[in-house]
């Protein structure tokens, strides 16, 4: 069983930065691909970024490319999302997610992720 706990959300002005962190429990964390997703009010959950189990491969959704960066620290069992140049349209609940074992690449489909955190609110004011 894997448990994921996000932190670092909050209220920030447009143009500002936030760093989200996701702490994972479970001895097999290092074998999972990880991802960040977000869900704005009235909208479907959408992919933000993903990172492979080794951290060697990453992929970011077009709306955040060049502004957000996903990273992971295998030794600390954490994955982070550095968010710069935030825009009001980035306002959403952000979720950390983990695949099961056997996922060796990077994945942007919700269906690839087995474990989810409870989410952390990010609000960007204009």
Residue pairs with C-beta under 8 A, 6 or more apart in sequence:
1 26
2 24
2 25
2 26
2 28
2 29
2 32
2 98
2 114
2 115
3 24
3 25
3 26
3 115
4 22
4 23
4 24
4 25
4 96
4 97
4 98
4 115
4 116
4 117
5 22
5 23
5 24
5 117
5 118
6 20
6 21
6 22
6 94
6 95
6 96
6 117
6 118
6 119
6 120
7 20
7 21
7 22
7 23
7 120
8 18
8 19
8 20
8 21
8 120
9 18
9 20
9 94
9 120
9 121
9 122
10 18
10 121
10 122
10 123
11 123
11 124
11 125
12 18
12 86
12 122
12 123
12 124
12 125
13 124
13 125
14 86
14 87
14 88
14 124
14 125
14 126
15 85
15 86
16 86
16 124
17 82
17 83
17 84
17 85
17 86
18 83
18 86
18 122
19 80
19 81
19 82
19 83
20 36
20 80
20 81
20 83
20 94
20 96
20 120
20 122
21 78
21 79
21 80
22 34
22 36
22 78
22 79
22 80
22 81
22 96
22 117
23 77
23 78
24 32
24 34
24 77
24 78
24 79
24 96
24 98
25 77
26 77
28 101
29 74
29 77
29 98
30 53
30 74
30 77
31 53
31 101
32 53
32 98
32 99
32 100
32 101
32 103
32 115
33 50
33 51
33 52
33 53
33 98
33 99
33 103
33 104
33 105
33 106
33 107
33 112
34 50
34 51
34 70
34 72
34 79
34 96
34 97
34 98
34 99
35 47
35 48
35 49
35 50
35 51
35 70
35 96
35 97
35 98
35 99
35 107
35 108
35 112
35 113
36 48
36 49
36 50
36 70
36 79
36 81
36 94
36 95
36 96
36 97
37 45
37 46
37 47
37 48
37 94
37 95
37 97
37 110
37 113
38 45
38 46
38 48
38 90
38 92
38 93
38 94
38 95
38 122
39 45
39 46
39 92
39 93
39 95
39 119
40 89
40 91
40 92
40 93
43 92
45 95
45 110
46 61
47 61
47 108
47 109
47 110
48 60
48 61
48 64
48 68
48 70
48 81
48 94
49 58
49 59
49 60
49 61
49 64
49 68
49 69
49 70
49 81
50 58
50 59
50 70
50 106
50 107
50 108
51 57
51 58
51 70
51 71
51 72
51 79
51 106
52 58
52 104
52 105
52 106
53 103
53 104
54 74
55 71
55 72
55 74
57 105
57 106
58 69
58 70
58 71
58 106
59 106
59 108
60 68
60 69
60 70
61 108
63 89
64 83
64 90
67 83
67 84
67 85
67 86
68 81
68 82
68 83
68 84
69 81
69 82
70 79
70 80
70 81
70 82
71 79
71 80
71 82
72 78
72 79
72 80
73 79
73 80
79 96
81 94
83 90
83 122
86 122
86 124
87 124
88 124
88 125
88 126
89 124
90 122
90 124
91 122
91 123
91 124
92 121
92 122
93 119
93 120
93 121
93 122
94 119
94 120
94 121
94 122
95 116
95 117
95 118
95 119
96 116
96 117
97 110
97 113
97 115
97 116
97 117
98 113
98 114
98 115
99 107
99 112
99 113
99 114
99 115
100 114
100 115
103 112
107 113
